[in-house]
Amino acid sequence: MSEPSRRPGRLGVGVVGAGRVGAVLGSALRAAGHPVVAVSAVSAESRERAEQLLPGVPVLDVPEVVRRSELVLLAVPDDALGPLVAGLAETGAWQAGQIVAHTSGRFGVGVLDPARAAGVIPLALHPAMTFTGTSLDLTRLVGASFAVTAPAPVLPIGQALVVEIGAEPVVLDEDARGLYHAALAHGSNHLVVLVAQAAQALAAAGVDDPGRMLAPLLEAALDGALRAESGPAAERGVGAIGALTGPVRRGDAGTVREHEVALGALAAASGAVDVVAGYRALARSAAGRALAAGLISPAAASDVLDALHDATQDTAAAQGPTGIDPGLGSLEHDETTDRPEDDE
């Protein structure tokens, strides 16, 4: 059997941005037999990442990476992508027949229009997973979903690249990218916030290791919700909400009211007003979705919503006219910005 890099159809890959995503995907493409010919890396962290995941690959400036590559992988922050593509077009860096793929979830191939004018083949390949920027991600890529957006004639190229690294391509329309990315961010990023809030409340209750206590509970809840979204419950139009448990599902309005009181006290003592606000918003959503799915009666849903309304008034009265703990102070503006090579 021939070496992977000597098989027909191998492409010289240039990685623009050795952030967590770029370095890992470059390594995965290399393992699939595509030689990585160059990588750009500005920060010390990116250079170290490139050395670990792409050993022996020369670290060059962006125009030289593009010049050497048959497949250019743009793994840069969303806000940097458009100006980068346009800037390279202005300098005549793009080459006709070159494949240009970006990893942004927010954009489709429209952002690559300046490069398309030079005759490149545009692809949008977004992995629906989080990255650590280490070799651990290479295992997690196997079976992960990638949103693939491309003009119909070249769509198979994007699908093939995803399949080669062991992932699953999911074709996504250009105009659906915004909603798609919002859904992923809402699910993954806000799950992290939810864990942080729950852990803070547990710590305030005297639990020494909130993470250890939460792990089996949250893992079971997440597994149940995801299974329900893909199983018979989804076929019945119920989906993940079918896995709902707890006081809202039982219609225990008194328990919901007590939760609000306890979390309101936490907010007053620590300034963590987002915890009670988050609980309230999600409990309302849970009641509405449970009612729509037929999991609770209209009377039970009404009782829960009434309890939330009553508790909202109690919390506002306790915290003053603004409903915000004055001990929080002001939020200072963080002037740090993402470097172009630091991806999602």
HUNOR-V599848 format. One record per run of one state. SS is the DSSP state (h for helix, s for strand, l for the rest). FROM is the first residue (numbers start at 1). LEN is the number of residues. If there is no record, write none. Layout:
SS_FROM_LEN, SS_FROM_LEN
This chain:
l_1_3, h_4_3, l_7_6, s_13_4, l_17_3, h_20_12, l_32_4, s_36_5, l_41_3, h_44_10, l_54_5, s_59_1, l_60_2, h_62_7, l_69_2, s_71_4, l_75_3, h_78_13, l_91_8, s_99_4, l_103_7, h_110_7, l_117_4, s_121_7, l_128_8, h_136_6, l_142_3, s_145_5, l_150_2, h_152_13, l_165_3, s_168_4, l_172_2, h_174_31, l_205_5, h_210_21, l_231_1, h_232_4, l_236_3, h_239_5, l_244_3, h_247_4, l_251_2, h_253_18, l_271_2, h_273_20, l_293_5, h_298_22, l_320_6, h_326_3, l_329_16
